[in-house]
Amino acid sequence: MEAVSGALIGGRYQLVELIGQGGMGRVWRGRDKALERDVAVKEVLLPQGLTSGERDHFLQRVAREARAAARLNHPGIITVHDVVEHKGAPVIVMELVTGTSLAALIAQDGALPVQRVAEIGAAMLKALQLAHAAGIIHRDLKPDNVLLMGDRVIITDFGIAHMADATTALTRTGAVIGTPAYMSPEQLEGKPPAPAGDLWSLGATLYSAVEGAPAFHGDTFSALVIAVVTKEPRPPVRAGALQPLLAALMTKDPARRPTAEQALSALDEVARTGAAVLAPIPTPTAVVSSAAPAPAGAWLPPQPSHAPSVGGRPPAQSLPPAGPGLHFQPTAAAGAPTGARAGSAVSPFGAVVLRFIGCMALLWAIGSVLPWNYLDTVPSEFLPTVLAITGAFSLINAVPRPRWHPAVAWLVFVVFDLALYFAVKQVVVPALLHGETETGLSEVPSEMVINLLLYGTGAWLLWWKIPGSRST
């Protein structure tokens, strides 16, 4: 089916304009003539060159999964209103949502604040819990399939969701459905879908949001698949309090990932306080062998002690004690600086202090090291005033800034510091030093510009790299 604007679908839904196109379909803004409301109409686009049997197979899968998605009713999931047929193909009629995708937000702003990412993750997880309880696995969670509309966080495109019951799974043998960078290793290996796979994809999606880039990279499709299946994620640098949870969610072994309840508890805590949850966490029913080494960030129950074997029989394996006994074991990710604790969070005040110290040190280094400056040789009677001025200048640069795109932020920092410096030099310094304009920095225009380019870039790097530097 190739629908066109103005077409009437199912005798009820009129197509108005094309608003999106994905892997298996095109989405139109439509008008429900019966109820006089705007809707989203998704037409299925089948791959070219299918045999008659393959075509029937795909149509059966889409129709069945649309009916499954229609069973879900949650503010975090787009509501399916109707499934109709048009020219021999199924058409899914859904709630029309106008919002920004998480992928678009990452492309615009870069890495998002840790607590905001935790809020998004918690909202996604609540929607996934409902779907999993209904036996539905999404299988293609990624930033493109997450919409942000006001306070709502909405998971879209359950169009390739499969019923968890293996008897109703309709994936063709050998077919890869999903986006490799966000697909779990077991899914790429062709294993049956399970809720743990969606949790892995959730972790990969949140990693991309908090770091500003996916956890895995490959120059080709095959290289990307191999990286996901065999390699560890790139060590995060901005994840802060989310780092232990992300490491646990993206553990290769699905049996060693946290449950949805554990992950939701951790996300809620990070969203509320900015601090990671380390322990205690409810004990899962699964027992992890003490012989297996723990991956970075593994969720492990306390290891039971075993009595020595008697008569050649192996000792009976004891179960983990009931109640709160599961501890999150954060370890430094590969490549992390020695002694850095994984998941260590920086409070908003701590981020300001770090940026202030960094800006102050940078300003004095520029003023003392560059040959045209003489900040380290200002007269002693002026030193307290110069310290106060440089301290105030550094503090202004240390305050949190909005979640701008990094390139925009750099330009703003440099222009702002140029304007601030000239204001300080022409107004503040003469007032405090009784007409003197000496600041310890060169007054040659080209050298002044170099000074402020270096300083503005340094302040920008501190804003970009220190967690908590961007206001929400």
Backbone torsions as a table, in degrees:
resi	resn	phi	psi	omega
1	MET	NA	134.0	174.1
2	GLU	-126.5	91.6	-177.3
3	ALA	-74.7	156.7	178.0
4	VAL	-128.1	159.1	179.8
5	SER	-57.9	135.3	-179.4
6	GLY	94.7	-13.1	-179.1
7	ALA	-64.9	147.0	178.3
8	LEU	-103.8	119.6	-175.7
9	ILE	-102.3	128.7	177.8
10	GLY	61.5	21.8	-179.7
11	GLY	67.6	12.8	-172.4
12	ARG	-142.7	-35.6	-171.4
13	TYR	-107.5	116.7	-178.8
14	GLN	-98.6	128.5	179.4
15	LEU	-76.4	133.3	-177.2
16	VAL	-106.8	-54.6	179.7
17	GLU	-156.0	149.2	177.3
18	LEU	-76.9	126.2	-176.6
19	ILE	-118.9	-7.8	179.6
20	GLY	-174.3	159.3	179.0
21	GLN	-145.5	131.0	-178.6
22	GLY	-124.7	-165.7	-174.4
23	GLY	-62.7	-36.3	-176.2
24	MET	-118.6	3.5	-178.0
25	GLY	-168.9	171.0	174.1
26	ARG	-114.8	143.4	-177.6
27	VAL	-112.8	130.0	-179.5
28	TRP	-114.7	147.1	163.1
29	ARG	-77.4	126.0	-178.1
30	GLY	-127.2	172.3	179.1
31	ARG	-127.1	120.8	176.3
32	ASP	-78.3	106.9	-176.2
33	LYS	-68.4	-28.0	-177.9
34	ALA	-74.7	-42.6	-176.2
35	LEU	-105.0	-0.3	178.4
36	GLU	54.2	55.7	178.0
37	ARG	-140.3	155.4	175.9
38	ASP	-80.5	141.5	179.6
39	VAL	-138.4	166.4	170.9
40	ALA	-102.5	131.6	-177.7
41	VAL	-117.6	116.6	-178.6
42	LYS	-104.5	115.3	175.8
43	GLU	-95.0	139.7	-178.5
44	VAL	-85.1	129.4	175.6
45	LEU	-107.9	108.9	-178.2
46	LEU	-81.5	145.6	177.9
47	PRO	-59.4	150.9	178.6
48	GLN	-73.7	152.0	173.2
49	GLY	81.0	15.1	179.4
50	LEU	-76.8	144.3	171.4
51	THR	-74.3	169.4	179.9
52	SER	-60.6	-40.2	179.7
53	GLY	-67.2	-41.2	178.3
54	GLU	-65.7	-37.2	179.2
55	ARG	-64.0	-45.4	178.2
56	ASP	-61.6	-38.1	179.4
57	HIS	-60.4	-48.0	-179.6
58	PHE	-65.4	-41.8	179.9
59	LEU	-64.1	-39.6	178.1
60	GLN	-63.3	-41.5	-179.5
61	ARG	-64.2	-45.7	-177.9
62	VAL	-63.7	-45.1	-178.8
63	ALA	-63.2	-42.1	-178.5
64	ARG	-67.0	-41.6	-177.9
65	GLU	-72.3	-30.3	175.2
66	ALA	-65.7	-40.3	177.3
67	ARG	-65.2	-36.5	177.9
68	ALA	-64.9	-44.4	-179.7
69	ALA	-64.8	-30.7	-179.9
70	ALA	-65.7	-17.1	178.7
71	ARG	-76.8	-14.8	-174.9
72	LEU	-89.1	133.2	178.1
73	ASN	-134.6	99.3	-175.6
74	HIS	-156.1	141.6	179.8
75	PRO	-62.6	-17.9	178.9
76	GLY	-92.9	7.0	179.5
77	ILE	-131.0	132.7	177.4
78	ILE	-63.2	130.6	-177.3
79	THR	-77.4	131.9	174.0
80	VAL	-92.0	120.1	-178.2
81	HIS	-88.6	-37.6	-169.4
82	ASP	-161.4	155.0	171.3
83	VAL	-129.9	117.9	-178.3
84	VAL	-126.3	170.7	179.7
85	GLU	-113.5	138.7	178.9
86	HIS	-140.2	114.6	179.6
87	LYS	55.8	42.7	175.3
88	GLY	80.9	7.1	-179.3
89	ALA	-128.5	148.0	179.3
90	PRO	-76.2	146.1	176.0
91	VAL	-128.1	129.6	-177.6
92	ILE	-102.9	125.3	179.2
93	VAL	-103.8	124.4	-171.7
94	MET	-131.1	168.4	170.6
95	GLU	-58.4	136.4	177.3
96	LEU	-89.2	119.4	-179.1
97	VAL	-117.6	126.2	176.1
98	THR	-108.2	109.3	-178.8
99	GLY	-158.2	-177.8	179.0
100	THR	-102.1	133.3	177.3
101	SER	-73.0	152.8	177.2
102	LEU	-61.2	-35.7	178.6
103	ALA	-62.0	-42.5	179.5
104	ALA	-66.1	-37.2	179.4
105	LEU	-66.1	-40.8	177.8
106	ILE	-64.4	-42.4	179.0
107	ALA	-63.0	-33.7	-178.3
108	GLN	-80.2	-45.9	-171.3
109	ASP	-104.4	-12.0	-172.8
110	GLY	76.8	-151.3	-178.7
111	ALA	-60.3	135.4	-178.7
112	LEU	-94.2	158.4	179.1
113	PRO	-60.1	145.5	-175.4
114	VAL	-56.6	-48.2	-176.2
115	GLN	-67.7	-34.4	176.5
116	ARG	-65.8	-41.1	178.0
117	VAL	-63.8	-39.0	177.5
118	ALA	-63.1	-40.1	177.5
119	GLU	-62.2	-44.5	178.8
120	ILE	-62.7	-44.2	-179.9
121	GLY	-62.8	-41.1	179.2
122	ALA	-63.2	-42.2	179.0
123	ALA	-64.8	-41.7	177.7
124	MET	-62.1	-42.1	-175.9
125	LEU	-66.2	-36.4	177.7
126	LYS	-63.4	-39.1	177.0
127	ALA	-68.0	-40.6	179.2
128	LEU	-64.5	-37.4	178.7
129	GLN	-58.5	-41.6	178.4
130	LEU	-64.4	-44.2	-180.0
131	ALA	-63.7	-44.0	-179.6
132	HIS	-64.6	-36.8	177.8
133	ALA	-63.6	-27.9	178.1
134	ALA	-88.4	3.8	179.2
135	GLY	81.2	21.5	-176.1
136	ILE	-112.5	128.6	176.8
137	ILE	-108.0	132.7	-177.3
138	HIS	-70.6	-53.3	174.9
139	ARG	78.1	-7.2	179.8
140	ASP	-141.7	43.3	175.8
141	LEU	-67.8	132.0	178.6
142	LYS	-166.5	164.7	-178.2
143	PRO	-56.9	-31.3	178.9
144	ASP	-66.1	-24.6	-176.6
145	ASN	-99.6	20.1	176.1
146	VAL	-122.9	119.9	179.2
147	LEU	-106.0	140.7	177.5
148	LEU	-114.3	118.0	-178.7
149	MET	-135.7	99.0	-175.4
150	GLY	63.0	-125.4	178.6
151	ASP	-85.7	-6.3	-177.4
152	ARG	-86.6	138.9	169.9
153	VAL	-117.3	117.6	-167.8
154	ILE	-121.9	127.5	174.4
155	ILE	-87.5	127.6	-179.2
156	THR	-109.8	172.7	171.2
157	ASP	59.8	60.2	166.3
158	PHE	-80.7	16.5	-177.2
159	GLY	-68.0	-17.1	173.8
160	ILE	-114.6	15.2	176.5
161	ALA	-65.6	144.3	178.9
162	HIS	-117.9	145.6	172.9
163	MET	-64.0	136.5	-177.3
164	ALA	-66.9	-25.3	177.3
165	ASP	-64.8	121.5	-175.6
166	ALA	-62.4	-24.0	-178.2
167	THR	-70.1	-17.1	-179.3
168	THR	-110.7	2.8	179.9
169	ALA	-68.8	132.5	-173.4
170	LEU	-120.4	14.3	-179.9
171	THR	-65.3	133.1	177.5
172	ARG	-67.6	147.2	178.3
173	THR	-59.7	126.2	177.9
174	GLY	85.4	-4.9	-177.6
175	ALA	-84.4	133.4	175.6
176	VAL	-100.9	118.1	-178.8
177	ILE	-117.1	117.4	-179.1
178	GLY	136.9	-171.0	-179.0
179	THR	-114.7	115.0	-169.4
180	PRO	-53.1	-39.6	-176.6
181	ALA	-63.3	-20.7	-177.1
182	TYR	-119.3	8.9	178.6
183	MET	-92.8	144.1	-178.9
184	SER	-69.7	154.1	178.8
185	PRO	-57.3	-40.4	-178.3
186	GLU	-67.6	-32.2	177.0
187	GLN	-67.8	-40.8	177.8
188	LEU	-66.5	-25.6	178.0
189	GLU	-84.0	0.1	176.2
190	GLY	85.1	15.2	179.8
191	LYS	-78.9	159.0	-177.6
192	PRO	-60.2	145.7	179.8
193	PRO	-67.5	147.6	179.0
194	ALA	-151.5	160.5	179.0
195	PRO	-54.5	-34.1	-179.4
196	ALA	-60.3	-29.5	177.5
197	GLY	-66.7	-39.5	175.9
198	ASP	-65.2	-34.5	178.5
199	LEU	-66.3	-37.9	175.6
200	TRP	-61.8	-45.8	-180.0
201	SER	-63.8	-35.3	175.3
202	LEU	-60.9	-46.3	178.7
203	GLY	-60.4	-42.5	179.6
204	ALA	-65.4	-36.8	178.9
205	THR	-67.3	-45.1	180.0
206	LEU	-67.5	-36.1	175.6
207	TYR	-57.2	-48.8	-179.2
208	SER	-60.6	-37.3	-178.6
209	ALA	-69.2	-42.7	-174.8
210	VAL	-83.0	-24.3	179.7
211	GLU	-98.7	-19.7	-178.8
212	GLY	85.4	3.9	-179.6
213	ALA	-157.7	154.1	-179.7
214	PRO	-63.0	160.8	-179.3
215	ALA	-76.0	-21.5	-177.7
216	PHE	-129.0	150.0	-179.7
217	HIS	-141.0	143.0	174.3
218	GLY	-152.0	142.7	-178.4
219	ASP	-72.4	-23.3	178.4
220	THR	-129.4	167.4	177.8
221	PHE	-57.0	-46.9	-178.2
222	SER	-63.8	-41.4	180.0
223	ALA	-63.7	-37.5	179.0
224	LEU	-67.5	-42.4	178.3
225	VAL	-61.8	-45.0	179.6
226	ILE	-61.7	-40.2	179.9
227	ALA	-62.7	-43.7	-178.9
228	VAL	-64.7	-40.8	-174.5
229	VAL	-76.8	-34.9	-169.7
230	THR	-113.6	-20.2	-173.2
231	LYS	-108.9	162.2	175.1
232	GLU	-85.6	154.2	177.4
233	PRO	-60.2	154.4	174.0
234	ARG	-58.2	134.9	-179.6
235	PRO	-57.0	124.1	-179.8
236	PRO	-70.6	150.4	179.2
237	VAL	-119.7	-14.4	-177.6
238	ARG	-121.0	-0.5	-171.4
239	ALA	-68.6	-25.6	177.1
240	GLY	53.5	-123.7	-175.6
241	ALA	-67.1	-15.5	179.0
242	LEU	-84.2	-12.3	-172.7
243	GLN	-58.1	-46.0	-179.7
244	PRO	-61.1	-41.6	-179.0
245	LEU	-67.5	-42.2	179.4
246	LEU	-61.9	-42.0	178.2
247	ALA	-61.5	-39.3	-179.4
248	ALA	-70.5	-43.0	-179.5
249	LEU	-63.7	-32.7	-177.4
250	MET	-99.4	23.2	171.7
251	THR	-65.2	138.7	-176.2
252	LYS	-62.0	-39.3	-177.8
253	ASP	-82.0	114.0	-177.8
254	PRO	-62.4	-26.3	-179.6
255	ALA	-69.5	-17.1	-176.6
256	ARG	-103.7	6.7	175.3
257	ARG	-81.4	155.8	175.8
258	PRO	-66.9	156.2	173.7
259	THR	-73.9	168.2	177.7
260	ALA	-60.7	-38.2	-179.4
261	GLU	-65.6	-42.4	178.7
262	GLN	-65.1	-43.9	179.9
263	ALA	-63.7	-40.1	-179.9
264	LEU	-65.4	-40.4	177.9
265	SER	-61.1	-43.0	179.9
266	ALA	-66.2	-42.4	180.0
267	LEU	-64.8	-41.7	178.3
268	ASP	-61.0	-39.9	-179.1
269	GLU	-67.0	-43.4	178.8
270	VAL	-65.6	-41.0	179.8
271	ALA	-63.4	-34.5	-176.1
272	ARG	-82.4	-42.3	-171.1
273	THR	-119.0	-17.0	-175.2
274	GLY	80.1	7.0	-178.1
275	ALA	-111.5	148.1	179.6
276	ALA	-77.2	149.7	173.4
277	VAL	-92.4	120.0	-179.5
278	LEU	-105.0	-39.2	-178.0
279	ALA	-175.1	157.1	-7.7
280	PRO	-86.3	158.5	177.6
281	ILE	-135.0	142.6	-177.0
282	PRO	-54.5	141.9	-178.0
283	THR	-74.9	128.7	175.6
284	PRO	-77.7	168.3	-179.1
285	THR	-77.8	-24.1	-178.7
286	ALA	-70.8	141.8	177.6
287	VAL	-105.6	128.0	179.1
288	VAL	-98.9	127.6	-178.5
289	SER	-62.7	136.2	179.5
290	SER	-71.2	-14.5	-179.3
291	ALA	-76.5	-21.6	-177.8
292	ALA	-83.8	131.6	177.7
293	PRO	-68.1	146.4	-179.3
294	ALA	-82.7	129.2	173.8
295	PRO	-72.0	168.1	178.6
296	ALA	-58.4	123.6	176.4
297	GLY	79.0	20.6	-177.8
298	ALA	-70.3	147.0	176.1
299	TRP	-95.3	108.5	-172.4
300	LEU	-121.2	136.6	171.3
301	PRO	-76.3	160.9	176.2
302	PRO	-61.6	140.0	-175.6
303	GLN	-79.3	125.1	-179.6
304	PRO	-72.7	149.4	174.8
305	SER	-86.6	149.1	-177.3
306	HIS	-118.8	138.2	174.3
307	ALA	-75.9	151.9	178.6
308	PRO	-62.0	149.0	-178.3
309	SER	-68.5	148.7	-179.5
310	VAL	-122.5	130.3	176.6
311	GLY	65.2	27.0	177.0
312	GLY	82.1	-6.6	-179.8
313	ARG	-84.1	141.1	176.7
314	PRO	-68.3	147.4	179.7
315	PRO	-65.1	150.4	176.4
316	ALA	-67.1	136.5	-178.6
317	GLN	-81.6	124.3	179.9
318	SER	-85.9	148.1	179.3
319	LEU	-86.6	156.3	177.4
320	PRO	-62.9	146.9	179.2
321	PRO	-64.3	149.7	178.1
322	ALA	-73.1	160.7	176.4
323	GLY	92.2	-174.9	-176.1
324	PRO	-70.2	102.5	179.2
325	GLY	-143.3	-1.9	-179.2
326	LEU	-86.3	129.0	-176.8
327	HIS	-114.0	138.5	174.9
328	PHE	-83.9	125.6	-175.9
329	GLN	-106.9	85.4	179.1
330	PRO	-75.5	134.2	175.2
331	THR	-128.9	157.8	-179.0
332	ALA	-63.7	132.9	177.7
333	ALA	-69.3	156.0	178.4
334	ALA	-58.1	131.9	179.2
335	GLY	89.9	-4.8	-179.5
336	ALA	-76.4	152.8	179.5
337	PRO	-60.1	142.0	179.6
338	THR	-59.1	132.5	178.3
339	GLY	88.7	-6.9	178.4
340	ALA	-80.3	130.1	-179.8
341	ARG	-84.3	128.0	179.4
342	ALA	-61.3	136.5	176.1
343	GLY	79.6	5.3	179.6
344	SER	-64.0	129.8	-174.5
345	ALA	-97.8	150.7	173.6
346	VAL	-110.2	120.3	179.3
347	SER	-69.5	158.9	178.0
348	PRO	-55.3	-41.9	178.7
349	PHE	-66.1	-41.2	178.5
350	GLY	-62.0	-36.4	177.7
351	ALA	-64.7	-39.4	177.9
352	VAL	-63.5	-43.7	-179.8
353	VAL	-61.8	-45.2	-179.8
354	LEU	-62.1	-43.2	-180.0
355	ARG	-67.9	-36.6	178.5
356	PHE	-62.9	-47.1	179.3
357	ILE	-61.5	-43.6	-180.0
358	GLY	-63.6	-43.5	179.7
359	CYS	-66.0	-40.3	-179.6
360	MET	-65.2	-45.8	179.9
361	ALA	-63.7	-40.4	180.0
362	LEU	-64.7	-42.4	-179.1
363	LEU	-62.4	-44.8	-179.8
364	TRP	-71.0	-31.6	176.8
365	ALA	-66.5	-44.2	177.7
366	ILE	-62.9	-42.3	-177.8
367	GLY	-72.0	-17.7	-176.4
368	SER	-108.5	-31.2	-172.9
369	VAL	-89.9	-43.5	-178.7
370	LEU	-64.8	134.7	-169.7
371	PRO	-64.6	-23.7	-177.7
372	TRP	-87.9	-3.8	178.4
373	ASN	-103.7	162.2	-176.9
374	TYR	-147.5	38.4	-178.0
375	LEU	-63.3	-30.2	-178.0
376	ASP	-79.9	-2.5	-178.5
377	THR	-123.1	20.8	178.1
378	VAL	-65.4	148.7	179.3
379	PRO	-56.1	144.6	-175.4
380	SER	-60.6	-31.8	-178.7
381	GLU	-69.5	-21.1	179.2
382	PHE	-93.6	-10.2	-171.3
383	LEU	-60.0	-45.8	179.0
384	PRO	-58.6	-41.2	179.6
385	THR	-66.5	-42.1	179.1
386	VAL	-63.6	-40.4	176.8
387	LEU	-61.6	-42.4	179.4
388	ALA	-64.2	-42.0	-179.1
389	ILE	-66.9	-46.8	179.8
390	THR	-66.2	-34.1	176.7
391	GLY	-65.0	-44.1	178.7
392	ALA	-64.6	-41.0	178.7
393	PHE	-60.1	-43.4	-179.6
394	SER	-69.2	-38.3	-179.4
395	LEU	-64.8	-40.8	178.1
396	ILE	-60.6	-38.7	178.8
397	ASN	-75.0	-13.4	-176.2
398	ALA	-91.0	-14.2	-176.8
399	VAL	-67.9	151.2	179.6
400	PRO	-60.6	146.5	176.9
401	ARG	-115.6	161.2	178.0
402	PRO	-61.3	169.2	-178.3
403	ARG	-82.4	67.9	179.7
404	TRP	-79.7	163.1	167.8
405	HIS	-64.3	139.1	-176.1
406	PRO	-53.1	-39.6	-179.4
407	ALA	-66.0	-40.6	177.4
408	VAL	-65.0	-41.7	-179.2
409	ALA	-61.6	-41.7	179.7
410	TRP	-60.3	-46.4	-179.3
411	LEU	-61.6	-41.4	-180.0
412	VAL	-64.3	-43.4	179.7
413	PHE	-59.2	-48.3	-176.0
414	VAL	-65.4	-47.7	-179.4
415	VAL	-64.2	-42.2	-180.0
416	PHE	-61.6	-44.3	-178.5
417	ASP	-68.2	-34.5	174.8
418	LEU	-61.2	-48.3	-179.5
419	ALA	-64.9	-41.8	-178.9
420	LEU	-64.8	-41.6	-178.9
421	TYR	-62.3	-45.9	-179.0
422	PHE	-65.6	-34.9	176.8
423	ALA	-65.4	-43.0	179.0
424	VAL	-64.5	-44.5	-176.2
425	LYS	-67.0	-39.4	-174.3
426	GLN	-87.3	-23.6	-174.3
427	VAL	-117.4	-54.3	-171.4
428	VAL	-72.4	-50.4	-176.2
429	VAL	-60.3	-48.9	178.5
430	PRO	-60.0	-34.9	-179.7
431	ALA	-68.6	-37.1	-177.0
432	LEU	-84.9	-29.1	-175.8
433	LEU	-108.4	23.6	173.4
434	HIS	55.6	50.1	176.0
435	GLY	96.7	-16.2	178.1
436	GLU	-70.5	147.0	177.6
437	THR	-119.7	10.8	-179.7
438	GLU	-69.8	128.1	178.6
439	THR	-119.0	-3.5	-175.7
440	GLY	86.5	-1.3	178.6
441	LEU	-115.9	150.5	-177.8
442	SER	-58.6	147.5	177.0
443	GLU	-104.1	4.3	174.8
444	VAL	-72.6	125.3	-173.0
445	PRO	-52.0	-47.1	-177.9
446	SER	-64.0	-38.3	179.7
447	GLU	-72.4	-34.7	175.5
448	MET	-63.1	-41.8	179.5
449	VAL	-64.1	-41.9	177.8
450	ILE	-61.5	-45.4	177.8
451	ASN	-53.4	-49.6	-173.4
452	LEU	-76.7	-28.9	172.6
453	LEU	-63.5	-44.6	178.3
454	LEU	-63.7	-44.8	-177.2
455	TYR	-68.5	-45.4	179.7
456	GLY	-61.5	-39.0	178.2
457	THR	-66.7	-40.4	177.7
458	GLY	-63.8	-43.5	177.9
459	ALA	-63.3	-36.6	177.7
460	TRP	-65.1	-42.2	178.4
461	LEU	-62.7	-40.1	177.7
462	LEU	-63.8	-40.3	177.1
463	TRP	-62.8	-39.1	-174.5
464	TRP	-76.4	-38.6	-168.7
465	LYS	-96.5	-23.6	-177.5
466	ILE	-88.9	120.8	178.8
467	PRO	-56.6	145.5	178.3
468	GLY	85.1	6.9	-176.5
469	SER	-82.0	-15.6	-176.3
470	ARG	-110.5	126.7	179.6
471	SER	-70.7	151.8	179.3
472	THR	-94.7	NA	NA
